[in-house]
Structures are given as structure tokens and as C-alpha cells.
């Protein structure tokens, strides 16, 4: 004769296993309630898992683009501030120099001092940095692009000394031009010195500027797949070289000591260089403003896209709070029932069957 019997030990173990599974399910459900997301998104979405992965990848790409855009916005903002300060300082010297174009005056000494101070300021602005990179050295972002006016520890003559030596060579040994011919020779020598590239071994690139040469590729950024922004303003751009040449001309000698016939053409050339340089810097600043506005538009578009993607992902990955709470209640009832059954089996003994 056969008897159907169930071992209380086996039943207790089965109930214990079921209880463990229910406890794990409750923990997962509790995580879903706390986070608002499915514990196993792929299981919950099923065939739509591929769509969710594609949306998540696009969300991550857009988020990274926004971070890169924010860094570039900070970089362009610092460049704009530096150029604005350069314009303000240069305009101050231009106004002072333009007053005495007709003949030498006692203000020549104070003009030299003012030009020297502005020269230091402009060089300092061109050595501005953002984060871990210098802004006006082109692709050479690791070192300051401009040498100090009074020189450095490189062993090369200082930029001021290079200018003064060029004037002395052009005038036959005089520290300043004494005739119109000497003025013309000095201006021509400085034009060659500040050219890029220069025939002089101590020309502008190398003697004054240490950033990327004028022949190097310009800096540009691609904040998204369809937009490219060229923002590579450099310290060796024509406008910067003209401005610096005019400032060095005014700072390198006391124009009040020049003879009248040498003074006027020298001052005309210096003022022309400063004025032309400021016009170029002003144009570069305006162009930079256009690029900043373009970058702001890109950032706004990506912010909108990020918000839309976030809403779509929330709709796919989020858990219905009411459904999750109902499932939690059901799990707790099941756990209590399993615990009660386990307790009853544990209290059973052979006397229950005698």
C-alpha cells in the first residue's frame, strides 16, 4: 500500500526559500518606491529596451555637450573681458598721444610713463588664462604667449631692449631719431621687427610672442554636431602686433626730447599703429560677441533637448507609485502568511498525530 506524505522538514525549507524570495522582492520594490525607477528596467520595458538605451545614450551625449559648452562659454567670457580691458587701456594712451601730435611738449615724458604702464597691462591681458590653458597663444596653451616687457630668464634681450636696439641700429647709434630720415629708418625697422613672420632672429615671434606661429592652425570648437565656432584670437594677430608696436614706440623713448622734424613723423606712425591696432581689436571683440551669442543659442537648444529626453526617459523608466504601493502591500501579506505557516510547522511534533 502506498501513502502520500509530505515531510515537515522539506515543507519548512520550501517555505523558508519562498520567504527569502519574497523578502528580496520586497527590497527591490522598496528601492523602486524610493527611486521612482524600475529595479530591472530591461525586464519592465521588454521590447522597448533598445529604444530606452538609445535615448539614454543621447541624453548622456547631450549632457556632456552642455558641460563642454559651459567650459567654452567661460573661456570666451574671459577672452572678451581681456579684450575689453585692452581696448580701454589703449584708448587712454591714444587720446593722450593724439593731443600732442603737432609738436613736442613737456607731456612727452608722462606719455612715455603712461604708455609703459599700458604696455604692461596689455601684455598681462594677453597672458590671461582660463582653467589650465592660456587664451591668446593659439594651440600653444601650456605657456604664457607674451614675454614680459622687461624680459625673463630665457637669456634673450627683453622686448623693450629689442625695440631700443632696433631704433639705435636704424639711426646709426642714436637712442632716438634726430632727423626725418632717421625717423623713417626707425619706423621701417620696427615694421620689419613686428612683422609675422619676421626676418629678424629676434622678431615678434620669438622675441615678443612665444605662442603658436601665425602659420599654425587656429583654435576652433564644435559644441555640437552641426556647429563649429572659430575663436582663436592670438597675440600675434595683425591688430595685436600693430597695437603693441605703437605702444613700444611710445614707451621706448621720451618723445618730448625729439627734434620737431623727427618728432611729428615718429608720433604719426606710433599713433597710427595704436589706432589701427585698436580698430582691429574692436573688430575681434565684436566677432567674439557673435560667437558667444551663437554658443548661447547652442546651449539653450541642448538644454531644451536634455529636458525633453529626461521626460521621455522618466516616462519609460519610472514606476507608477500607486502600482508599487499595491505590490508592496501584497508582498507584505504574502510574507506574513508564509511566516505564519512556517511558525505552525515549526510547532508541530509527533504528538499532533497520536
Secondary structure by P-SEA (a helix, b strand, c coil): cbbbbbbaaaaaaaaaaaaaaaaaaaaaaaaaaaaccccccccccccaaaaaaaaaaaaaaaaaaaaaaaaaaaaaaaaaaaaaaaaaaaaaaaaaaaacccccccaaaaaaaaaaaaaaaaaaaaacccccccccccccccccccccccccccccccaaaaaaaaaaaaaccccccccaaaaaaaaaaaaaaaccccccccccccccccccccccbbbbbcccccbbbbcccccccaaaaaaaaaaaaaaacccccccaaaaaaaaaaaaaaaaaaaaaaaaaaaaaaaaaaaaaaaaaaaaaaaaaaaaaaaaaccccaaaaaaaaaaaaaaaaaaaaaaaaaaaccccccc
